[in-house]
Amino acid sequence: MLGFSAQAISWLGSYLSNRSQLVQVNDAQSKPRELDCGTPQGSVCSCLIFAIFVGDIEKWTGNSIVQGFADDTFITVEGMSIDEVLVKQKKKVKKSWTTLPQIKW
């Protein structure tokens, strides 16, 4: 969709895969856990990757209200009753979020 080369996509895949994290408090340290989502915190590339992934979010959310601040995104569905909101929300999810490209590395 954005026209990235196969080499750029391959680099991004290697950048986001085979990562782990651990927690350290003073001298105590947890066992490393494998990560299967997200971007490295504090990385220069993380902001760019986030912008690419959410840049067209309104395309995927129908007539919902999309608001964002930094890396927080709020998607609001309005209606006159809770039943109307639930119906609209289910339609939007079925038509939009389930059609998002699923990226596998």
DSSP file (Angstrom, degrees, kcal/mol; ACC not computed):
  #  RESIDUE AA STRUCTURE BP1 BP2  ACC     N-H-->O    O-->H-N    N-H-->O    O-->H-N    TCO  KAPPA ALPHA  PHI   PSI    X-CA   Y-CA   Z-CA
    1    1 A M              0   0    0      0, 0.0     0, 0.0     0, 0.0     0, 0.0   0.000 360.0 360.0 360.0 -41.6    0.0    0.0    0.0
    2    2 A L        -     0   0    0      2,-0.0    50,-0.0    50,-0.0     0, 0.0   0.534 360.0-116.2 -94.7  -5.9    2.8    2.4    0.8
    3    3 A G        +     0   0    0      1,-0.2     2,-0.2     2,-0.0     0, 0.0   0.821  50.1 167.3  81.3  31.7    5.2    1.1   -1.8
    4    4 A F        -     0   0    0      1,-0.1    -1,-0.2     2,-0.1    -2,-0.0  -0.535  36.7-113.5 -77.2 145.9    8.0   -0.2    0.4
    5    5 A S     >  -     0   0    0     -2,-0.2     4,-2.2     1,-0.1     5,-0.2  -0.321  23.6-111.5 -73.1 160.9   10.6   -2.4   -1.2
    6    6 A A  H  > S+     0   0    0      1,-0.2     4,-2.3     2,-0.2     5,-0.2   0.862 120.0  55.3 -59.7 -35.8   10.9   -6.1   -0.3
    7    7 A Q  H  > S+     0   0    0      2,-0.2     4,-2.4     1,-0.2    -1,-0.2   0.907 107.4  48.2 -65.7 -41.8   14.3   -5.3    1.2
    8    8 A A  H  > S+     0   0    0      2,-0.2     4,-2.5     1,-0.2    -2,-0.2   0.902 112.6  48.5 -65.7 -40.6   12.7   -2.6    3.5
    9    9 A I  H  X S+     0   0    0     -4,-2.2     4,-2.5     2,-0.2    -2,-0.2   0.893 111.1  50.8 -66.4 -39.1   10.0   -4.9    4.6
   10   10 A S  H  X S+     0   0    0     -4,-2.3     4,-2.3     2,-0.2    -2,-0.2   0.918 110.3  49.3 -63.2 -43.8   12.5   -7.6    5.3
   11   11 A W  H  X S+     0   0    0     -4,-2.4     4,-2.3     2,-0.2    -2,-0.2   0.931 111.0  49.6 -60.9 -45.4   14.6   -5.2    7.4
   12   12 A L  H  X S+     0   0    0     -4,-2.5     4,-1.9     1,-0.2    -2,-0.2   0.911 109.5  52.4 -61.1 -42.1   11.5   -4.2    9.3
   13   13 A G  H  X S+     0   0    0     -4,-2.5     4,-0.9     1,-0.2    -1,-0.2   0.912 111.3  45.4 -59.2 -43.8   10.6   -7.8    9.9
   14   14 A S  H  < S+     0   0    0     -4,-2.3    -1,-0.2     1,-0.2    -2,-0.2   0.841 111.1  54.5 -69.7 -31.8   14.1   -8.5   11.3
   15   15 A Y  H  < S+     0   0    0     -4,-2.3    -1,-0.2     1,-0.2    -2,-0.2   0.851 115.3  38.6 -67.2 -35.0   14.0   -5.4   13.4
   16   16 A L  H  < S+     0   0    0     -4,-1.9     3,-0.3    -5,-0.2     2,-0.2   0.485 106.9  75.7 -97.7  -3.8   10.7   -6.4   15.0
   17   17 A S  S  < S+     0   0    0     -4,-0.9    19,-0.1    -3,-0.2    20,-0.0  -0.642  83.3  28.0-109.1 166.2   11.3  -10.2   15.5
   18   18 A N  S    S+     0   0    0     -2,-0.2     2,-0.3     1,-0.2    -1,-0.2   0.897  83.4 143.9  55.4  46.8   13.3  -12.3   17.8
   19   19 A R  E     -A   35   0A   0     16,-0.6    16,-2.7    -3,-0.3     2,-0.3  -0.813  25.8-177.2-113.9 156.6   13.1   -9.8   20.7
   20   20 A S  E     -A   34   0A   0     -2,-0.3     2,-0.3    14,-0.3    14,-0.2  -0.939   7.9-156.2-143.7 166.4   12.8  -10.3   24.4
   21   21 A Q  E     -A   33   0A   0     12,-2.2    12,-2.8    -2,-0.3     2,-0.3  -0.963   6.3-174.7-141.1 159.9   12.5   -8.3   27.6
   22   22 A L        -     0   0    0     -2,-0.3     2,-0.4    10,-0.2     9,-0.1  -0.953  21.9-124.6-146.3 165.5   13.2   -8.7   31.3
   23   23 A V        -     0   0    0     -2,-0.3     7,-2.9     8,-0.2     2,-0.4  -0.944  21.4-170.0-116.3 134.9   12.7   -6.7   34.4
   24   24 A Q  E     +B   29   0B   0     -2,-0.4     2,-0.5     5,-0.2     5,-0.2  -0.991   8.8 178.6-127.7 129.4   15.4   -5.7   36.7
   25   25 A V  E >   -B   28   0B   0      3,-2.3     3,-2.3    -2,-0.4     2,-0.2  -0.973  68.7 -51.3-128.1 114.6   15.0   -4.2   40.2
   26   26 A N  T 3  S-     0   0    0     -2,-0.5     0, 0.0     1,-0.3     0, 0.0  -0.414 123.8 -19.8  54.1-119.2   18.2   -3.5   42.0
   27   27 A D  T 3  S+     0   0    0     -2,-0.2     2,-0.3    -3,-0.1    -1,-0.3   0.513 118.2  96.3 -95.8  -5.5   20.1   -6.8   41.8
   28   28 A A  E <   -B   25   0B   0     -3,-2.3    -3,-2.3     0, 0.0     2,-0.4  -0.663  52.4-174.8 -88.8 140.8   17.1   -9.0   41.1
   29   29 A Q  E     -B   24   0B   0     -2,-0.3    -5,-0.2    -5,-0.2     2,-0.0  -0.998  16.8-135.1-139.5 134.4   16.3   -9.9   37.5
   30   30 A S        -     0   0    0     -7,-2.9     3,-0.1    -2,-0.4     0, 0.0  -0.287  38.0 -90.5 -77.0 169.2   13.4  -11.8   35.9
   31   31 A K        -     0   0    0      1,-0.1    -8,-0.2    -9,-0.1    -1,-0.1  -0.576  52.6 -98.4 -74.3 144.4   13.8  -14.4   33.2
   32   32 A P        -     0   0    0      0, 0.0     2,-0.4     0, 0.0   -10,-0.2  -0.369  37.9-154.9 -62.7 142.9   13.7  -13.0   29.7
   33   33 A R  E     -A   21   0A   0    -12,-2.8   -12,-2.2    -3,-0.1     2,-0.2  -0.972  18.3-115.9-121.7 137.7   10.4  -13.3   27.9
   34   34 A E  E     -A   20   0A   0     -2,-0.4     2,-0.4   -14,-0.2   -14,-0.3  -0.462  26.2-141.4 -70.7 140.0    9.9  -13.4   24.2
   35   35 A L  E     +A   19   0A   0    -16,-2.7   -16,-0.6    -2,-0.2   -17,-0.2  -0.861  22.1 176.9-103.7 136.4    8.0  -10.5   22.7
   36   36 A D        +     0   0    0     -2,-0.4     2,-0.3   -18,-0.1    -1,-0.1   0.292  66.5  29.5-120.5   9.4    5.6  -11.0   19.8
   37   37 A C  S    S+     0   0    0      2,-0.0    -1,-0.1   -20,-0.0     2,-0.0  -0.972  85.7  44.4-156.1 168.7    4.3   -7.5   19.3
   38   38 A G  S    S-     0   0    0     -2,-0.3    -3,-0.0    -3,-0.1     3,-0.0  -0.113  71.8 -87.9  86.3 175.0    5.2   -3.8   19.8
   39   39 A T        -     0   0    0      4,-0.0     2,-0.1    -2,-0.0   -23,-0.1  -0.869  52.1 -79.8-121.0 157.2    8.3   -1.9   18.9
   40   40 A P    >   -     0   0    0      0, 0.0     3,-1.7     0, 0.0     6,-0.2  -0.367  54.3-115.3 -58.8 125.0   11.4   -1.3   20.9
   41   41 A Q  T 3  S+     0   0    0      1,-0.3     3,-0.1    -2,-0.1    -3,-0.0  -0.388  96.1  13.3 -65.7 133.6   10.7    1.4   23.4
   42   42 A G  T 3  S+     0   0    0      1,-0.3    -1,-0.3    -2,-0.1     2,-0.1   0.440  91.3 143.4  83.4  -0.9   12.8    4.5   22.9
   43   43 A S    <>  -     0   0    0     -3,-1.7     4,-0.6     1,-0.1     3,-0.3  -0.431  56.8-131.8 -72.5 145.8   13.9    3.5   19.5
   44   44 A V  H  > S+     0   0    0      1,-0.2     4,-0.6     2,-0.2     3,-0.4   0.865 108.5  50.0 -62.7 -36.8   14.3    6.1   16.8
   45   45 A C  H  > S+     0   0    0      1,-0.2     4,-2.7     2,-0.2     5,-0.2   0.719  90.5  79.7 -76.6 -21.9   12.3    3.9   14.4
   46   46 A S  H  > S+     0   0    0     -3,-0.3     4,-2.6    -6,-0.2    -1,-0.2   0.875  91.6  50.1 -58.7 -41.1    9.4    3.2   16.8
   47   47 A C  H  X S+     0   0    0     -4,-0.6     4,-2.3    -3,-0.4    -1,-0.2   0.908 112.6  47.2 -64.3 -41.6    7.7    6.6   16.1
   48   48 A L  H  X S+     0   0    0     -4,-0.6     4,-2.2     2,-0.2    -2,-0.2   0.921 112.5  48.9 -65.8 -44.3    8.0    6.1   12.4
   49   49 A I  H  X S+     0   0    0     -4,-2.7     4,-2.2     1,-0.2    -2,-0.2   0.924 111.5  50.1 -61.5 -44.3    6.6    2.6   12.5
   50   50 A F  H  X S+     0   0    0     -4,-2.6     4,-2.1    -5,-0.2     5,-0.2   0.927 109.8  50.7 -59.3 -45.4    3.7    3.7   14.7
   51   51 A A  H  X S+     0   0    0     -4,-2.3     4,-1.3     1,-0.2    -1,-0.2   0.875 109.7  50.7 -62.3 -37.9    2.9    6.5   12.3
   52   52 A I  H  < S+     0   0    0     -4,-2.2     4,-0.4     1,-0.2    -1,-0.2   0.919 112.1  47.1 -64.7 -43.3    2.9    4.1    9.4
   53   53 A F  H  < S+     0   0    0     -4,-2.2    -2,-0.2     1,-0.2     3,-0.2   0.831 124.0  30.2 -71.4 -32.4    0.5    1.7   11.2
   54   54 A V  H >< S+     0   0    0     -4,-2.1     3,-1.8    -5,-0.2     4,-0.3   0.453  89.9  99.5-106.0  -0.2   -2.0    4.3   12.3
   55   55 A G  T 3< S+     0   0    0     -4,-1.3     3,-0.2     1,-0.3    -1,-0.1   0.799  96.3  30.0 -57.9 -31.7   -1.6    6.8    9.5
   56   56 A D  T >> S+     0   0    0     -4,-0.4     3,-1.5    -3,-0.2     4,-0.6  -0.022  79.4 127.9-116.5  30.0   -4.7    5.6    7.8
   57   57 A I  H X>  +     0   0    0     -3,-1.8     3,-1.1     1,-0.3     4,-0.5   0.817  67.7  62.4 -58.4 -32.8   -6.7    4.4   10.8
   58   58 A E  H >4 S+     0   0    0      1,-0.3     3,-0.6    -4,-0.3    -1,-0.3   0.792  94.9  62.3 -65.6 -25.7   -9.8    6.4    9.8
   59   59 A K  H <4 S+     0   0    0     -3,-1.5     3,-0.3     1,-0.2    -1,-0.3   0.813 109.0  42.1 -64.0 -29.6  -10.0    4.2    6.6
   60   60 A W  H << S+     0   0    0     -3,-1.1    -1,-0.2    -4,-0.6    -2,-0.2   0.441 107.4  60.1 -98.9  -2.2  -10.5    1.2    8.9
   61   61 A T  S X< S-     0   0    0     -3,-0.6     3,-1.9    -4,-0.5    -1,-0.2   0.216  83.6-149.1-117.0  15.7  -12.9    2.7   11.4
   62   62 A G  T 3   -     0   0    0     -3,-0.3    -1,-0.3     1,-0.3    -2,-0.0  -0.249  69.9 -18.8  58.9-134.5  -15.9    3.7    9.3
   63   63 A N  T 3  S+     0   0    0      2,-0.1    -1,-0.3     0, 0.0    -5,-0.0   0.163 101.3 128.1 -94.2  17.9  -17.8    6.7   10.6
   64   64 A S    <   -     0   0    0     -3,-1.9     2,-0.6    -6,-0.1    13,-0.2  -0.220  67.7-108.1 -66.1 162.6  -16.4    6.4   14.1
   65   65 A I  E     -C   76   0C   0     11,-2.9    11,-3.0     2,-0.0     2,-0.5  -0.866  34.8-162.4 -94.7 120.8  -14.7    9.3   15.8
   66   66 A V  E     +C   75   0C   0     -2,-0.6     2,-0.4     9,-0.2     9,-0.2  -0.917  13.3 172.7-108.9 124.5  -11.0    8.8   16.0
   67   67 A Q  E     -C   74   0C   0      7,-2.9     7,-3.6    -2,-0.5     2,-0.3  -0.974   4.9-179.1-128.5 144.5   -8.9   10.9   18.4
   68   68 A G  E     -C   73   0C   0     -2,-0.4     2,-0.3     5,-0.2     5,-0.2  -0.994  18.0-175.9-145.0 152.1   -5.3   10.5   19.3
   69   69 A F  E >  S-C   72   0C   0      3,-2.4     3,-2.6    -2,-0.3     2,-0.2  -0.935  70.8 -44.9-145.6 121.8   -2.6   12.0   21.5
   70   70 A A  T 3  S-     0   0    0     -2,-0.3     0, 0.0     1,-0.3     0, 0.0  -0.384 126.7 -19.9  54.5-118.7    1.0   10.8   21.2
   71   71 A D  T 3  S+     0   0    0     -2,-0.2     2,-0.5    -3,-0.1    -1,-0.3   0.192 116.6  99.2-105.9  18.1    0.7    7.0   21.1
   72   72 A D  E <   -C   69   0C   0     -3,-2.6    -3,-2.4     2,-0.0     2,-0.4  -0.895  51.5-171.6-102.4 131.7   -2.9    6.8   22.6
   73   73 A T  E     -C   68   0C   0     -2,-0.5     2,-0.5    -5,-0.2    -5,-0.2  -0.985   5.8-165.0-126.0 133.8   -5.7    6.4   20.2
   74   74 A F  E     -C   67   0C   0     -7,-3.6    -7,-2.9    -2,-0.4     2,-0.5  -0.972   0.5-166.8-119.0 128.9   -9.4    6.6   21.1
   75   75 A I  E     -C   66   0C   0     -2,-0.5     2,-0.4    -9,-0.2    -9,-0.2  -0.974  11.6-167.3-118.1 120.7  -12.1    5.3   18.7
   76   76 A T  E     -C   65   0C   0    -11,-3.0   -11,-2.9    -2,-0.5     2,-0.5  -0.895  11.7-164.9-114.7 136.2  -15.7    6.4   19.7
   77   77 A V        -     0   0    0     -2,-0.4     2,-0.3   -13,-0.2   -13,-0.1  -0.983  16.7-155.2-116.2 127.2  -19.0    5.1   18.3
   78   78 A E        +     0   0    0     -2,-0.5     2,-0.3     6,-0.1    10,-0.0  -0.749  22.4 149.7-105.9 150.9  -22.0    7.3   19.1
   79   79 A G        -     0   0    0     -2,-0.3     3,-0.0     1,-0.0    -2,-0.0  -0.976  53.1-110.2-166.1 168.0  -25.7    6.3   19.3
   80   80 A M  S    S+     0   0    0     -2,-0.3     2,-0.3     1,-0.1     3,-0.1   0.645 101.9  18.6 -81.2 -15.8  -29.0    7.2   21.0
   81   81 A S  S  > S-     0   0    0      1,-0.1     4,-2.2    -3,-0.0     5,-0.2  -0.956  81.4-108.5-147.1 164.2  -29.0    4.0   23.1
   82   82 A I  H  > S+     0   0    0     -2,-0.3     4,-2.6     1,-0.2     5,-0.2   0.873 119.9  55.5 -62.8 -36.0  -26.5    1.3   24.2
   83   83 A D  H  > S+     0   0    0      2,-0.2     4,-2.3     1,-0.2    -1,-0.2   0.916 107.4  48.4 -62.8 -42.5  -28.2   -1.1   21.8
   84   84 A E  H  > S+     0   0    0      2,-0.2     4,-2.6     1,-0.2     5,-0.2   0.906 111.6  50.0 -63.7 -41.7  -27.6    1.3   18.8
   85   85 A V  H  X S+     0   0    0     -4,-2.2     4,-3.0     1,-0.2     5,-0.2   0.925 110.6  49.5 -62.4 -44.6  -24.0    1.7   19.8
   86   86 A L  H  X S+     0   0    0     -4,-2.6     4,-2.4     2,-0.2    -2,-0.2   0.905 111.5  48.5 -63.4 -41.1  -23.5   -2.0   20.1
   87   87 A V  H  X S+     0   0    0     -4,-2.3     4,-2.1     2,-0.2    -2,-0.2   0.940 114.9  45.1 -63.0 -47.1  -25.0   -2.6   16.7
   88   88 A K  H  X S+     0   0    0     -4,-2.6     4,-2.6     1,-0.2    -2,-0.2   0.916 112.9  51.0 -62.7 -43.3  -22.9    0.1   15.1
   89   89 A Q  H  X S+     0   0    0     -4,-3.0     4,-2.6     1,-0.2     5,-0.2   0.918 110.1  48.8 -62.8 -43.8  -19.7   -1.0   16.8
   90   90 A K  H  X S+     0   0    0     -4,-2.4     4,-2.4    -5,-0.2    -1,-0.2   0.894 111.8  49.4 -65.0 -39.0  -20.2   -4.6   15.7
   91   91 A K  H  X S+     0   0    0     -4,-2.1     4,-2.4     2,-0.2     5,-0.2   0.927 112.5  47.7 -63.8 -44.2  -20.8   -3.5   12.1
   92   92 A K  H  X>S+     0   0    0     -4,-2.6     4,-2.4     2,-0.2     5,-0.6   0.912 112.5  48.3 -65.4 -42.3  -17.7   -1.3   12.1
   93   93 A V  H  <>S+     0   0    0     -4,-2.6     5,-1.8     1,-0.2     6,-0.2   0.942 113.1  47.8 -63.3 -45.3  -15.6   -4.1   13.6
   94   94 A K  H  <5S+     0   0    0     -4,-2.4    -2,-0.2     1,-0.2    -1,-0.2   0.893 119.9  38.2 -62.8 -39.1  -16.8   -6.6   11.1
   95   95 A K  H  <5S+     0   0    0     -4,-2.4    -1,-0.2    -5,-0.2    -2,-0.2   0.734 131.5  18.1 -84.0 -23.1  -16.3   -4.3    8.1
   96   96 A S  T ><5S+     0   0    0     -4,-2.4     3,-1.9    -5,-0.2     4,-0.4   0.827 118.3  41.6-117.6 -67.3  -13.1   -2.6    9.2
   97   97 A W  G > <S+     0   0    0     -5,-0.6     3,-1.2     1,-0.3    -3,-0.1   0.828 111.8  57.1 -62.8 -31.7  -10.8   -4.1   11.9
   98   98 A T  G 3 <S+     0   0    0     -5,-1.8    -1,-0.3     1,-0.2    -4,-0.1   0.661 105.4  52.8 -73.0 -12.5  -11.1   -7.6   10.6
   99   99 A T  G <  S+     0   0    0     -3,-1.9    -1,-0.2    -6,-0.2    -2,-0.2   0.406  79.5 121.3-100.8   2.0   -9.9   -6.5    7.2
  100  100 A L  S <  S-     0   0    0     -3,-1.2     2,-0.2    -4,-0.4    -3,-0.0  -0.358  78.4 -98.1 -60.9 143.0   -6.8   -4.8    8.5
  101  101 A P        -     0   0    0      0, 0.0     2,-0.7     0, 0.0    -1,-0.1  -0.475  34.9-140.1 -64.4 128.0   -3.6   -6.3    7.0
  102  102 A Q        -     0   0    0     -2,-0.2     2,-0.6    -3,-0.1     0, 0.0  -0.821  14.4-149.8 -92.0 118.8   -2.2   -8.9    9.3
  103  103 A I        -     0   0    0     -2,-0.7     2,-0.4     2,-0.0     0, 0.0  -0.797  16.5-178.3 -96.0 122.3    1.6   -8.6    9.4
  104  104 A K              0   0    0     -2,-0.6   -91,-0.1     1,-0.1    -2,-0.0  -0.952 360.0 360.0-117.0 137.0    3.5  -11.8   10.1
  105  105 A W              0   0    0     -2,-0.4    -1,-0.1   -92,-0.1   -88,-0.1   0.409 360.0 360.0-101.3 360.0    7.2  -11.9   10.2
